[in-house]
Amino acid sequence: MLCISGGMKSLSQYRADNAISQRAFAERLGVSQSLISRIEHGTVSPSLSLAVKIEFATEGNVTAVSLAQAKDAA
């Protein structure tokens, strides 16, 4: 799972807070549910374009920069 400090939410925390399933979030982005799961568990990092889509879809609660930093910290 992504653990972001400084008040930013992890993707899994954002989804939980907003009652959005991995499948529904994945469909919103046009990707597979398994990709969202792998991103949340830190086994894969999103492409830059997907990271930007995630930031947009979460209204900035999960930023593209935080996704990159979380992967670097893993």
PyMOL commands that place a pseudoatom at each C-alpha (Angstrom):
pseudoatom trace, name=CA, resn=MET, resi=1, chain=A, elem=C, hetatm=0, pos=[0.000, 0.000, 0.000]
pseudoatom trace, name=CA, resn=LEU, resi=2, chain=A, elem=C, hetatm=0, pos=[1.147, 3.527, -0.666]
pseudoatom trace, name=CA, resn=CYS, resi=3, chain=A, elem=C, hetatm=0, pos=[1.938, 5.476, 2.467]
pseudoatom trace, name=CA, resn=ILE, resi=4, chain=A, elem=C, hetatm=0, pos=[2.128, 9.170, 1.771]
pseudoatom trace, name=CA, resn=SER, resi=5, chain=A, elem=C, hetatm=0, pos=[2.858, 11.621, 4.561]
pseudoatom trace, name=CA, resn=GLY, resi=6, chain=A, elem=C, hetatm=0, pos=[2.123, 15.319, 4.697]
pseudoatom trace, name=CA, resn=GLY, resi=7, chain=A, elem=C, hetatm=0, pos=[-1.649, 15.057, 4.499]
pseudoatom trace, name=CA, resn=MET, resi=8, chain=A, elem=C, hetatm=0, pos=[-1.825, 13.503, 1.053]
pseudoatom trace, name=CA, resn=LYS, resi=9, chain=A, elem=C, hetatm=0, pos=[-3.835, 10.346, 0.779]
pseudoatom trace, name=CA, resn=SER, resi=10, chain=A, elem=C, hetatm=0, pos=[-2.751, 7.019, -0.557]
pseudoatom trace, name=CA, resn=LEU, resi=11, chain=A, elem=C, hetatm=0, pos=[-4.777, 5.726, -3.460]
pseudoatom trace, name=CA, resn=SER, resi=12, chain=A, elem=C, hetatm=0, pos=[-6.271, 2.961, -1.325]
pseudoatom trace, name=CA, resn=GLN, resi=13, chain=A, elem=C, hetatm=0, pos=[-7.176, 5.464, 1.421]
pseudoatom trace, name=CA, resn=TYR, resi=14, chain=A, elem=C, hetatm=0, pos=[-8.780, 7.779, -1.129]
pseudoatom trace, name=CA, resn=ARG, resi=15, chain=A, elem=C, hetatm=0, pos=[-10.861, 4.901, -2.488]
pseudoatom trace, name=CA, resn=ALA, resi=16, chain=A, elem=C, hetatm=0, pos=[-11.880, 3.773, 1.006]
pseudoatom trace, name=CA, resn=ASP, resi=17, chain=A, elem=C, hetatm=0, pos=[-12.858, 7.291, 2.058]
pseudoatom trace, name=CA, resn=ASN, resi=18, chain=A, elem=C, hetatm=0, pos=[-14.987, 7.652, -1.058]
pseudoatom trace, name=CA, resn=ALA, resi=19, chain=A, elem=C, hetatm=0, pos=[-16.414, 4.095, -1.133]
pseudoatom trace, name=CA, resn=ILE, resi=20, chain=A, elem=C, hetatm=0, pos=[-14.962, 3.391, -4.582]
pseudoatom trace, name=CA, resn=SER, resi=21, chain=A, elem=C, hetatm=0, pos=[-13.982, -0.168, -5.455]
pseudoatom trace, name=CA, resn=GLN, resi=22, chain=A, elem=C, hetatm=0, pos=[-10.785, -0.960, -7.299]
pseudoatom trace, name=CA, resn=ARG, resi=23, chain=A, elem=C, hetatm=0, pos=[-12.905, -2.169, -10.209]
pseudoatom trace, name=CA, resn=ALA, resi=24, chain=A, elem=C, hetatm=0, pos=[-14.956, 1.045, -10.399]
pseudoatom trace, name=CA, resn=PHE, resi=25, chain=A, elem=C, hetatm=0, pos=[-11.858, 3.224, -10.131]
pseudoatom trace, name=CA, resn=ALA, resi=26, chain=A, elem=C, hetatm=0, pos=[-10.093, 1.169, -12.792]
pseudoatom trace, name=CA, resn=GLU, resi=27, chain=A, elem=C, hetatm=0, pos=[-13.076, 1.484, -15.131]
pseudoatom trace, name=CA, resn=ARG, resi=28, chain=A, elem=C, hetatm=0, pos=[-13.070, 5.254, -14.612]
pseudoatom trace, name=CA, resn=LEU, resi=29, chain=A, elem=C, hetatm=0, pos=[-9.423, 5.322, -15.748]
pseudoatom trace, name=CA, resn=GLY, resi=30, chain=A, elem=C, hetatm=0, pos=[-9.748, 2.734, -18.504]
pseudoatom trace, name=CA, resn=VAL, resi=31, chain=A, elem=C, hetatm=0, pos=[-7.329, 0.257, -16.901]
pseudoatom trace, name=CA, resn=SER, resi=32, chain=A, elem=C, hetatm=0, pos=[-7.634, -3.150, -15.263]
pseudoatom trace, name=CA, resn=GLN, resi=33, chain=A, elem=C, hetatm=0, pos=[-8.547, -3.706, -11.628]
pseudoatom trace, name=CA, resn=SER, resi=34, chain=A, elem=C, hetatm=0, pos=[-5.376, -5.743, -11.226]
pseudoatom trace, name=CA, resn=LEU, resi=35, chain=A, elem=C, hetatm=0, pos=[-3.258, -2.755, -12.291]
pseudoatom trace, name=CA, resn=ILE, resi=36, chain=A, elem=C, hetatm=0, pos=[-4.868, -0.590, -9.601]
pseudoatom trace, name=CA, resn=SER, resi=37, chain=A, elem=C, hetatm=0, pos=[-4.161, -3.330, -7.058]
pseudoatom trace, name=CA, resn=ARG, resi=38, chain=A, elem=C, hetatm=0, pos=[-0.508, -3.571, -8.100]
pseudoatom trace, name=CA, resn=ILE, resi=39, chain=A, elem=C, hetatm=0, pos=[-0.112, 0.219, -7.901]
pseudoatom trace, name=CA, resn=GLU, resi=40, chain=A, elem=C, hetatm=0, pos=[-1.650, 0.269, -4.415]
pseudoatom trace, name=CA, resn=HIS, resi=41, chain=A, elem=C, hetatm=0, pos=[0.634, -2.535, -3.232]
pseudoatom trace, name=CA, resn=GLY, resi=42, chain=A, elem=C, hetatm=0, pos=[3.708, -0.872, -4.719]
pseudoatom trace, name=CA, resn=THR, resi=43, chain=A, elem=C, hetatm=0, pos=[4.620, -3.715, -7.052]
pseudoatom trace, name=CA, resn=VAL, resi=44, chain=A, elem=C, hetatm=0, pos=[4.311, -1.486, -10.101]
pseudoatom trace, name=CA, resn=SER, resi=45, chain=A, elem=C, hetatm=0, pos=[4.432, 2.239, -10.630]
pseudoatom trace, name=CA, resn=PRO, resi=46, chain=A, elem=C, hetatm=0, pos=[1.981, 3.941, -12.972]
pseudoatom trace, name=CA, resn=SER, resi=47, chain=A, elem=C, hetatm=0, pos=[3.122, 5.536, -16.189]
pseudoatom trace, name=CA, resn=LEU, resi=48, chain=A, elem=C, hetatm=0, pos=[3.303, 9.310, -16.110]
pseudoatom trace, name=CA, resn=SER, resi=49, chain=A, elem=C, hetatm=0, pos=[0.085, 9.586, -18.101]
pseudoatom trace, name=CA, resn=LEU, resi=50, chain=A, elem=C, hetatm=0, pos=[-1.737, 7.210, -15.737]
pseudoatom trace, name=CA, resn=ALA, resi=51, chain=A, elem=C, hetatm=0, pos=[-0.369, 9.026, -12.671]
pseudoatom trace, name=CA, resn=VAL, resi=52, chain=A, elem=C, hetatm=0, pos=[-1.771, 12.277, -14.078]
pseudoatom trace, name=CA, resn=LYS, resi=53, chain=A, elem=C, hetatm=0, pos=[-5.135, 10.570, -14.726]
pseudoatom trace, name=CA, resn=ILE, resi=54, chain=A, elem=C, hetatm=0, pos=[-5.169, 9.328, -11.119]
pseudoatom trace, name=CA, resn=GLU, resi=55, chain=A, elem=C, hetatm=0, pos=[-4.430, 12.826, -9.849]
pseudoatom trace, name=CA, resn=PHE, resi=56, chain=A, elem=C, hetatm=0, pos=[-7.254, 14.249, -11.962]
pseudoatom trace, name=CA, resn=ALA, resi=57, chain=A, elem=C, hetatm=0, pos=[-9.699, 11.470, -10.970]
pseudoatom trace, name=CA, resn=THR, resi=58, chain=A, elem=C, hetatm=0, pos=[-8.967, 12.021, -7.273]
pseudoatom trace, name=CA, resn=GLU, resi=59, chain=A, elem=C, hetatm=0, pos=[-9.261, 15.807, -7.609]
pseudoatom trace, name=CA, resn=GLY, resi=60, chain=A, elem=C, hetatm=0, pos=[-5.660, 16.170, -6.481]
pseudoatom trace, name=CA, resn=ASN, resi=61, chain=A, elem=C, hetatm=0, pos=[-6.015, 14.083, -3.323]
pseudoatom trace, name=CA, resn=VAL, resi=62, chain=A, elem=C, hetatm=0, pos=[-3.513, 11.591, -4.758]
pseudoatom trace, name=CA, resn=THR, resi=63, chain=A, elem=C, hetatm=0, pos=[-0.885, 13.423, -6.785]
pseudoatom trace, name=CA, resn=ALA, resi=64, chain=A, elem=C, hetatm=0, pos=[1.276, 12.145, -9.608]
pseudoatom trace, name=CA, resn=VAL, resi=65, chain=A, elem=C, hetatm=0, pos=[4.324, 13.234, -7.610]
pseudoatom trace, name=CA, resn=SER, resi=66, chain=A, elem=C, hetatm=0, pos=[3.174, 11.292, -4.538]
pseudoatom trace, name=CA, resn=LEU, resi=67, chain=A, elem=C, hetatm=0, pos=[2.759, 8.155, -6.646]
pseudoatom trace, name=CA, resn=ALA, resi=68, chain=A, elem=C, hetatm=0, pos=[6.322, 8.500, -7.929]
pseudoatom trace, name=CA, resn=GLN, resi=69, chain=A, elem=C, hetatm=0, pos=[7.688, 9.206, -4.441]
pseudoatom trace, name=CA, resn=ALA, resi=70, chain=A, elem=C, hetatm=0, pos=[5.845, 6.231, -2.971]
pseudoatom trace, name=CA, resn=LYS, resi=71, chain=A, elem=C, hetatm=0, pos=[7.428, 3.914, -5.518]
pseudoatom trace, name=CA, resn=ASP, resi=72, chain=A, elem=C, hetatm=0, pos=[10.882, 5.369, -4.840]
pseudoatom trace, name=CA, resn=ALA, resi=73, chain=A, elem=C, hetatm=0, pos=[10.394, 4.787, -1.101]
pseudoatom trace, name=CA, resn=ALA, resi=74, chain=A, elem=C, hetatm=0, pos=[9.268, 1.177, -1.582]
for i in range(1, 74): cmd.bond("trace and resi %d" % i, "trace and resi %d" % (i + 1))
show_as sticks, trace
zoom trace
